Amino acid sequence: MSSVETLVDRARAGDPRAVARLITLVESGDSALPQIAALLGPTSVKARVIGVTGAPGVGKSTTTNELVRTFRKLDRRVGVLAVDPSSPFTGGAILGDRVRMQDHATDPGVYIRSMSSRGHLGGLAAATPAAVRVLAGAGCDIVLVETVGVGQAEVEIASLADTTLVLLAPGMGDAIQAVKAGILEVADVFVVNKSDRDGADATYRDIQGMIALGERAAGQWRPQVVKASAARAEGIEGIVEAVDKHHEWLARTGELVRRREHRAASEIEALVLAELRARFAELPGVGLQELAAQVAAGELDPYAAADRLLDEVSS
């Protein structure tokens, strides 16, 4: 048995060190990744993936911590991928989310991994989809993916998660501004966190009003709005109920399959594009930089350059 096979077997048995090693291989783009994916097999797609996103300071880590606690009471194995912003100079990160979740450090039914975004846009790290597969393959029933603090355009989590939670908090500016455009469209469940603060009721009403203005076909999911105070462990059961209700709707309507097929297509596309970039760098003939120089000098147009590059890759 190869070392990779041993590693995957240990991860399936719940060995946290083996899971950590596999995710490290994923983050580093190791050459063993195709073998790991093959060994994980069908088990790598069975977990429910729940995204937790929102602006900085709304309480994403505290809410995630309490969601883990609640899911564990329901005897579900939980994996957490907490994506932190990274330094543009070193690529490093404080990885503070894991510090906030020390309550579960000794629970063998919980695996928590902080990941640096390493400059990847969209609120996630580039390796997040593959890391989700590792956690699912290691037997997690639920995988919680907490994004970095995001704005209106950073909504990549919607393409990865089965259910997306968007957290809001009173006193952090205009609630309508916070959820317009992209963020409003990706939320399956809105959580008005820190609901013990002044202004929580107004935020709740604003979100309900925005949802009411949206057009949706008959039978289409209507985003739920839940009040909570994660720091006080209040309202967490309501969040889980809303998530379960959404999952039942996904399964009943076939939307779950559609979302997962879309997720798989995005992952395949990313792998193909990465392979094409690698081949560009290894071309023996006219390379990308030489073509770029010709385009910049006006000797060649970008479309003709792209055609030449694709011809060389396919030859």
N, C-alpha and C positions, 0 to 999 in steps of 0.2 A: 504493500500500500504506500502510495506517494505521500510526501509531507503535506501536500495540499488536501488530499483525501482525508488524512488524519485530522487536519485542521477543521475541515467541514464537519466531520463526524463529531468532533469535540464540541463545535458550535451548536450542532443540533441537540447535543446532550445538555446544553445549557451552560457550558463553560464560558464565563465572561471574558477570560483572557483570549480564548480562540475567536470569539466574536470581535474583540478589539483588534486582534491581528488581521482578521479578514477585512475590517473596515479600513485599517491602515493601508492594506494592499490596494483597496479601492481608491483611496485618496491619492495614492502615489501612482496610479495607473499601471500597476504591475502587469507583466506579460502573462501571469497566471489567471487573469480575470475571466477569460473565456472558459477555462476549465472549472473555475469556482462557480460560474453561472450555471454550467451544465450539471455540476454535482448538486447544487441547491435544488434544481429542477422545479416541479410544480409547487413545492412548499413555499417558494419565494414570492408567490402572488396571493397567498391566502389571507394575509393580515388586512385588517381594516386600517386605512391610512387617514389620519385626521390632522389637518393643518391648523396651526394656531398663528394668527398674524395680526398686525395692528401697528400703530405708531409707537415710537419709543416712549416708555413710561406708563403704558396702559395696564401693565401687570401681566404680561404674557408668561413669564417664567413662574410667577406665583400661581397663576391659573393652571398652568401645565402641571405644576407640583401637586395641586389639589385634585386635578383630573386623574393623575396617576394613583393617588390614594383611593379615590372612589372606584376606579376600575379594578384595583387590587382587592377591594372589598367584594367585588363581584367575581373574584377568582380568575381574572384574566391576566395573562402575562403581557407586560407592557414594555415596549422599547421607546426611547425618546432620542430624537436627533435635534439638538439645539444649535442653530446656526448663529454664529457671532460675527460681527464685522471685523475685518482684519486691517492691519497696517498696510498702507499703499507702498511702504518702503521695504518692510521685512516679510510681509505676508502673515505675520503672527497675530494672535488675538488674545484677549484677556480670558476668554472662555468662562465668563462669570455665571452663565446659566447653570452650569453644573454645580457651582458653589451654592446656588439658591435651592438646589434639590437634594441636599445632603440627607434629608429625612429618609430617603429610600436607598442609601448607599449600601446597607447590609441586607437588603431584600433580594433573594436570588431570583425572584419573579420580575425584577425590574432591571433593565439595562439602559443606562444614560450615557450618551456620547455627545460631546460638544464638537462642533466642526467650524473651522474658519471658512468664511466666504471666499477668501483669497481673491478679492476683486470681482468675483462673479456677480453680475447684476440680476435683479429679479427677486432678491430676498433669500435665496438659497445658495448652497455651494454646488459646484458643478458635479461633485460626486454624490450628492444627496439621493438621486433615484437608485443608484446601485447600492448605496448603504441601506436604503429601505428594504431592498430585496434580501440583503444579508440578515437583517433583523427578522424579517418574515420567515426566512429559511431556518433561522435559529429558534423558531417556535413562538415568536411573539404573536399574540392575538390582536393586539392594538399597537400601532406605531404612531406616536405623536411627533409631528414635525413642527418645531417652533422656528419661525423665520427671524431674521434680523428685524430691527425696527424699520417698517416700510412706509412708503408714501403712496400716492395715488396710482403710480405706474408700475410698482413692483409687485406684480400679482402672479408670479410664476407658480406659487404654491397651488393655485387652482388647477393647474395641469398635472399635479402630482397627487393631490389628496382626493379621497372619495368624498370627504366632507370638509369644508373650509369654515373655520370659526374666525370671525373678524371682531377683535376686541376694541371697545371704545371706552372712554372715561370722561366724566363731567369735568369741567374746568380746564379743558385742554384746547380751547378754541371752539370755533363754530362747528357743531356736529355735522351740519349739512356739507360744509367744505370737506370734512374729514372722510365722508363716505361717497362723494360724487364720483362719477365715471367708473374707472376700473375697480376700485375697492367695493363699491356698491354692487357691481355686477358679479363679483366672484364669491360673495358671502352666501353661504347656505344657512348659517346661524350667526346672528349678531349677539354679542355679549356686552352689555353695559356694565362694565366692571367698576369697582369702587362705588357701588350704588348707595353706600351710606353717606356719601358726600352731597353737599348742596348742588342742585342742578341735575341730579340723576334722572328725575322724573321728566324734566324738559328734554334731556338727551333721548330718553326712551320714546317720548312722543314724536320727536323730530325723525327718528329712524322709522317709526311706524308710518309716519306721514310720507316719507320718501318711498317706502315699499308700496304703499297704497297708490302712489302716482305711477308706478311702473306697470307696463303692459305685459301680460302673460297669458298664454293659451290655457284652455281648460285642461285641468289635470297637471299643469306645470307646478313645480315646487314654489311655495311662497316662503321666503326666508323667515325664520323664527327670530324673535327678539327676546332675550333672557336677561334679567337683572341678576347680578352677583356681586359678592365682595370676597374675592379670593383670599385676601389677607385675614379675613375672619372665618374662612371656610364656609361661607354662606352662599346658597344658590348654585352650588356645584352639581347637585343632583338634577336640578332643572336643566343645566347644560347637557348632561349626559342623556337625559330624556329627549331633548331636542335632537341630539346627535343620533340617537337610536331611531327616532321617528323619521329622520332624514334617510337613514340607512334602509329602513323598511320601504320607504318610497322609491329609493334607488333600485332595490331588488325587484319590487313589484312592477315597475315601469320599464325595466330593461336598461335604465340609465346607468346602472352600475357597470354593466358590461361595456356600454359605449364609452364611459369615462376611462375604464381600464384599457380598452383598445386604443383610445387616443393617447393615453400615457405610454403604452408600449410603442406606438408609432413614433412618438417624440423621442423616446430613448433610442430606438433603432436609427432614426435620422441623425441624432447626435453622434452615435458611434460611426456611422458612415462618413459624416462630415469630418470627424477627427481623423479617420483613416485617409481621407482625401488630402487633408492638410499635411499629413505625414508623407504621403507620396509626392506631393508638390516639392517638398524639401529634398527628396531623393532623386528627382528627375535628372537623367544624364544630359539631356538636351537643353533647350532654352528654359530657364527657370523663372519662377515668379518674379524675382527681383529684376531680372533683365527685361522682362516684359513690362514691368512697372516703369522702368526707366524709359522705355520706348514710348509708353503712353504719356508719361510726363513731358517728354520732349515733343509730343505731337506727331511722332512717326507712326503711331498705331492707335486705333481707337480701342476703348475698353472691351467692347463686344468681340472684336476680332482677336484681341489678346486672350480673352476667356476661351474662345473657340480653340485657339492654338494649344492652350494649356490642357483643355479637356481631351483634345486629340492625342496629346502626348501621354496623358494618364491612361487612356483606354488602349493605347497601342502596345 
